[in-house]
Amino acid sequence: MKSSTETLIAALRVLANDIQSQDGVANAAVSEAADRLEELKLNLVTIGELAIANWDYDTVEKVDNIVKDPMRYKDMLDVLLERITIKLKN
């Protein structure tokens, strides 16, 4: 069973604090991974809300696919956010 994104973020934050590393590189890497997951999650929520508000079902479908595996679709998130921003300006 897959863990929720919130659970993964929380676990990464605990690991970032608990890892014993002389130079702190491991701590920083794990902490950054948690930050990026959190950022991806927030971007997904924003994109989904904007797509629904603009009745953009194609984007809503893409967001549904991204939610299943957000790390795989990082670049697509940026494209979708840009696409919705352009639509809102028009």
C-alpha positions as CSV (number, residue, x, y, z in Angstrom):
1,M,0.0,0.0,0.0
2,K,1.3,3.5,-0.9
3,S,1.7,6.0,1.8
4,S,0.0,9.4,1.5
5,T,2.0,12.4,0.4
6,E,1.5,14.0,3.8
7,T,2.9,10.9,5.5
8,L,6.0,10.9,3.2
9,I,6.6,14.6,3.8
10,A,6.3,14.1,7.6
11,A,8.6,11.0,7.5
12,L,11.2,12.9,5.4
13,R,11.2,15.8,7.9
14,V,11.8,13.4,10.8
15,L,14.6,11.8,8.9
16,A,16.1,15.1,8.1
17,N,16.3,15.9,11.8
18,D,17.4,12.5,13.0
19,I,20.1,11.6,10.4
20,Q,23.6,11.8,11.9
21,S,25.8,13.4,9.3
22,Q,29.0,15.3,9.9
23,D,28.7,17.6,7.0
24,G,24.9,17.9,7.0
25,V,24.6,17.1,3.3
26,A,22.3,14.1,3.9
27,N,20.1,16.2,6.2
28,A,19.9,18.9,3.6
29,A,19.1,16.5,0.8
30,V,16.3,14.8,2.8
31,S,14.9,18.1,3.9
32,E,14.9,19.4,0.3
33,A,13.1,16.3,-0.8
34,A,10.3,17.0,1.7
35,D,10.1,20.6,0.6
36,R,9.8,19.6,-3.1
37,L,7.1,17.1,-2.4
38,E,5.2,19.7,-0.5
39,E,5.6,22.2,-3.3
40,L,4.4,19.7,-5.9
41,K,1.4,18.9,-3.8
42,L,0.5,22.6,-3.4
43,N,1.0,23.1,-7.2
44,L,-1.3,20.2,-7.9
45,V,-4.0,21.7,-5.7
46,T,-3.6,25.1,-7.4
47,I,-3.7,23.7,-10.9
48,G,-6.7,21.5,-10.1
49,E,-8.6,24.4,-8.6
50,L,-7.9,26.7,-11.5
51,A,-8.8,24.0,-14.1
52,I,-12.1,23.3,-12.3
53,A,-12.9,27.0,-12.0
54,N,-12.2,27.5,-15.8
55,W,-14.1,24.3,-16.8
56,D,-10.9,23.0,-18.4
57,Y,-11.6,19.3,-18.3
58,D,-8.5,18.3,-20.3
59,T,-6.4,19.9,-17.6
60,V,-8.5,18.3,-14.8
61,E,-7.8,14.9,-16.4
62,K,-4.1,15.6,-16.6
63,V,-4.1,16.7,-12.9
64,D,-5.8,13.4,-12.0
65,N,-3.0,11.5,-13.7
66,I,-0.4,13.6,-12.0
67,V,-1.8,13.0,-8.6
68,K,-1.2,9.3,-9.1
69,D,2.6,9.9,-9.5
70,P,3.6,13.5,-8.9
71,M,7.3,13.1,-9.2
72,R,7.0,11.7,-12.7
73,Y,5.1,14.7,-13.9
74,K,7.1,17.6,-12.4
75,D,7.7,19.2,-15.8
76,M,4.1,18.8,-16.8
77,L,3.1,20.7,-13.7
78,D,5.0,23.7,-14.8
79,V,3.5,23.6,-18.3
80,L,0.0,23.2,-16.9
81,L,0.4,26.1,-14.5
82,E,1.7,28.3,-17.4
83,R,-1.2,27.2,-19.6
84,I,-3.8,28.1,-17.0
85,T,-2.1,31.4,-16.2
86,I,-2.3,32.3,-19.9
87,K,-6.0,31.3,-20.1
88,L,-6.8,33.5,-17.1
89,K,-5.1,36.5,-18.7
90,N,-7.2,36.2,-21.8
